[in-house]
Each structure stands twice: as structure tokens, then as C-alpha cells.
Amino acid sequence: MRTNIYESAVMINAALDDELIDSIISRIKETIINNGGEIREIENWGRKRLAYVVKKSKIGYYAIFRFTAPSKIIAKLERFFSLDEQILRYLTIKLDGDAVEYLEKNKVAPVEEAVAPVSVPVAVEAEATAVKESEKEVDESGK
């Protein structure tokens, strides 16, 4: 049987505890694997505020699954999504060769902070010093 590369975007009710959200994500992974699929990547986008209320929720937890699987798995996976009351929305698409190439090429690596963030008091102090210096220049030119 021919396998394809798919991407499923799932919006989970963000009012749930992190443990429950993690269990839903692990059940989705198990469903894919048990039906002959292979997980390529999972992106957890986390909690996001929604533009409008969806099933009485204003916040959703987004997870993106990229996987290789036979085409028969999609019907089973989407049935699983529709039966789970905590999954608010879902969308599964088949990725073509260009999309897969783009994702591999532009894979986002974890970002590490190279420079320590400047604390607010230091930034405010630097701005106050700059303002005093500019006032001093105005006073000297005005005399």
C-alpha cells in the first residue's frame, strides 16, 4: 500500500490541565502509530487566543503532527478527532513534494538566547541619561 506524508493541525481545549493535553497528544500519536503510520515531527504551538469563540472556548492549544502513513489511516484518525470532545477543531492535509522540501529546508531549530536580556531599570536609566545629555546640549546652545 502506498504511503503519503500528511500534516494534521489539531486545536485542543486550552482550559484543560497540561497533563490532560499531553495525554490527548500521546493518544493521537498512538492512534497514528497503531494504524501503520510513522511520526516525523510534532510541533506544540501552545495556547493561543482565538479570534472568535469556538465551542465556548476563547483559547485553544495547537499541536501540529507531520507523519507518514497509508491513506486509509486518515478516515480513522479524523473519526478519532471528531469523537474526542476536547478536540475543538482539526485539519489534515496531504503534503506534496514541494511542501516537504520546504519544511526540511526551513526546519526551525530551537533558539538560544545569545545575549542576556537587558533589565528594565538599566534600560530606563540609560534613557534618562540620554535625555539629560540632550537637555544639557540644548542649554549650552541656547546660552
C-alpha positions in Angstrom: 0.0 0.0 0.0 1.2 3.5 -0.9 2.2 5.8 1.9 2.0 9.6 1.9 3.2 12.4 4.1 0.4 14.2 6.0 0.1 17.1 8.3 -2.7 17.3 10.9 -3.3 20.6 12.8 -5.3 20.0 16.0 -6.8 22.6 18.3 -7.4 21.2 21.8 -9.4 22.9 24.6 -6.8 25.0 26.4 -8.8 25.1 29.6 -7.5 21.6 30.3 -4.5 20.9 32.6 -1.2 20.4 30.9 -1.3 16.7 31.9 -4.6 16.2 30.1 -3.4 18.0 27.0 -0.2 15.8 27.0 -2.4 12.7 27.3 -4.5 13.8 24.3 -1.4 14.4 22.2 0.0 11.0 23.2 -3.3 9.3 22.3 -3.1 11.0 18.9 0.5 9.7 18.4 -0.6 6.2 19.5 -3.5 6.3 17.0 -1.2 7.2 14.2 1.4 4.6 15.1 -1.1 1.7 15.8 -2.7 2.2 12.3 0.6 1.9 10.4 1.8 5.5 10.5 5.2 6.9 11.4 5.6 10.2 13.2 8.0 12.6 11.5 7.6 15.7 13.7 5.3 17.2 16.3 5.1 21.0 16.8 3.5 22.2 20.0 2.5 25.8 19.4 0.9 26.0 22.9 -2.0 28.1 24.0 -3.2 30.8 21.6 -6.1 33.3 21.9 -8.8 32.6 19.3 -10.2 35.3 17.0 -13.7 34.1 17.9 -15.3 31.7 20.3 -15.1 28.0 19.2 -17.3 25.6 21.2 -17.5 28.0 24.1 -13.7 28.4 24.3 -11.7 31.6 23.8 -8.3 29.9 24.0 -7.0 26.9 22.1 -3.9 24.7 22.4 -2.4 24.0 19.0 -0.4 20.9 18.0 0.8 20.1 14.5 1.6 16.5 13.6 3.6 15.5 10.5 3.6 11.9 9.7 4.0 9.2 7.0 1.1 6.8 6.7 -1.1 4.9 4.3 -4.2 6.8 3.0 -6.6 4.5 4.9 -5.5 5.9 8.2 -6.9 9.4 7.6 -10.6 8.3 8.0 -9.8 6.6 11.3 -7.7 9.5 12.6 -10.4 12.1 11.7 -13.1 9.9 13.3 -10.9 9.8 16.5 -10.7 13.7 16.3 -14.4 14.1 15.9 -15.3 11.8 18.7 -13.0 13.4 21.3 -14.9 16.3 22.9 -11.7 18.1 23.9 -10.5 18.5 20.3 -12.2 21.7 19.2 -11.0 21.7 15.5 -8.7 19.7 13.3 -7.5 19.8 9.7 -5.5 17.0 7.9 -3.8 17.7 4.6 -1.5 15.6 2.3 1.8 17.3 1.8 3.3 17.3 -1.7 7.0 17.1 -2.6 7.5 20.9 -2.6 5.9 21.3 0.8 8.1 18.5 2.3 11.2 20.0 0.7 10.3 23.5 2.1 9.7 22.1 5.6 13.0 20.2 5.6 14.9 23.2 4.3 13.4 25.7 6.7 13.3 23.5 9.8 13.3 25.7 12.8 16.0 24.9 15.3 15.4 25.8 19.0 16.5 29.4 19.6 19.0 30.0 22.3 19.5 33.5 23.7 23.0 34.6 22.8 22.7 37.9 24.8 21.3 38.2 28.2 18.2 40.4 28.2 18.6 44.0 29.5 16.7 44.5 32.7 14.2 47.3 32.7 15.8 49.5 35.3 19.1 49.6 33.3 17.2 50.5 30.1 15.3 53.2 31.9 18.5 54.6 33.5 20.2 54.7 30.1 17.3 56.5 28.6 17.2 59.0 31.4 20.9 59.7 31.0 20.4 60.3 27.2 17.6 62.7 27.9 19.8 64.6 30.4 22.6 64.8 27.9 20.3 66.1 25.2 18.9 68.7 27.6 22.4 69.8 28.5 23.3 70.3 24.8 20.1 72.4 24.3 21.0 74.5 27.4 24.6 75.1 26.2 23.5 76.0 22.6 20.8 78.3 24.0 23.1 80.4 26.2 
